Amino acid sequence: MVTTAPVRASVKAPPKPPKGLGAAARWARRAPLLPALIFTIAVTQLPFVATLVISFLQWNSLAPENRGFAGLDNYIAVITDPNLRSSVLTTVLLTASVVLISLLLGLGIALLLDRKFRGRGLVRTMMIAPFLVVPVAAALLWKHALYNPEYGLFNGVLKWIFGESAAQPDWISTMPLTAVIAALVWQWTPFMMLILLAGLQSRPHDAVEAAFIDGASGFQVFRYLTLPHLRQYLELGGLLGSIYIVQNFDAVFTITSGGLGTANLPYTIYQTFYQAHDYGQASAAGVVVVIGSILIASFALRAVSSLLRDEVK
């Protein structure tokens, strides 16, 4: 009996492309992105580099003969100037108030819109509308249509309820910072609502149904299931809102013109640059704002990455 050894077929690996050809293929894939990359760098990074350079210069157009290198003097002036310190506190108070109130209102509206009812799609679209209004137009709407002491809606409602003898307060003069906060809350609540509504719709519905079957109340389900699930969405909304609201200029400029203690950092930078013509100090203050925004954005990116990791799991 003759036995034959099994013949093993030798499989050869496909030949590797030449090194130069692989590099050319990679560049061919990346080349269509280069114009967009160059445009982004030219629009965003070059102005920031110019601002960074100017922040180390003593440059005031009212005294052109004193132009020169200032070192860290502009940054020291930003830290020690009482007006700038006051604007920093105003910025923190404005940002924290708008973000917290918008998150609470957005959470309540998201919980309502998560229920099924007739016309839910139309209501959701109408709730998003304030966020789509141009910021300057929204500020003008609040200043003239709502806050105006002569023909504004608020005083008209007071007169309709209490009669002709009702008080007609000047809302902007009596509560200037609150007036700005209210206008920003109206515009940013839909943004928070969208993020939290997305979080609610990603809840594990089987766990919620099991909790109700076990006798849990609606508040207990919200406290022990819904709220822990929404924690990262709340963090994401708060961080993204902080990034944008800390740079807000439109509402302060339009409603109060920075008066009555409402001047935040962007408005103070505007005053320093366009009214005092101190380009060096204004640039230094702008760099400080950018650094603060980058710090907040880094936390926002961490929240987004952790959220995406949890979704993958």
Secondary structure as GFF3:
##gff-version 3
##sequence-region A 1 313
A	DSSP	alpha_helix	19	30	.	.	.	ID=ss1
A	DSSP	three_ten_helix	31	33	.	.	.	ID=ss2
A	DSSP	alpha_helix	34	40	.	.	.	ID=ss3
A	DSSP	pi_helix	41	45	.	.	.	ID=ss4
A	DSSP	alpha_helix	46	54	.	.	.	ID=ss5
A	DSSP	beta_strand	57	58	.	.	.	ID=ss6
A	DSSP	three_ten_helix	64	66	.	.	.	ID=ss7
A	DSSP	beta_strand	68	69	.	.	.	ID=ss8
A	DSSP	alpha_helix	73	80	.	.	.	ID=ss9
A	DSSP	alpha_helix	82	113	.	.	.	ID=ss10
A	DSSP	alpha_helix	120	132	.	.	.	ID=ss11
A	DSSP	alpha_helix	135	140	.	.	.	ID=ss12
A	DSSP	pi_helix	141	146	.	.	.	ID=ss13
A	DSSP	alpha_helix	153	162	.	.	.	ID=ss14
A	DSSP	alpha_helix	171	174	.	.	.	ID=ss15
A	DSSP	alpha_helix	176	201	.	.	.	ID=ss16
A	DSSP	alpha_helix	205	213	.	.	.	ID=ss17
A	DSSP	alpha_helix	218	221	.	.	.	ID=ss18
A	DSSP	pi_helix	222	226	.	.	.	ID=ss19
A	DSSP	alpha_helix	227	245	.	.	.	ID=ss20
A	DSSP	alpha_helix	250	251	.	.	.	ID=ss21
A	DSSP	pi_helix	252	256	.	.	.	ID=ss22
A	DSSP	alpha_helix	265	270	.	.	.	ID=ss23
A	DSSP	pi_helix	271	275	.	.	.	ID=ss24
A	DSSP	alpha_helix	279	312	.	.	.	ID=ss25
###
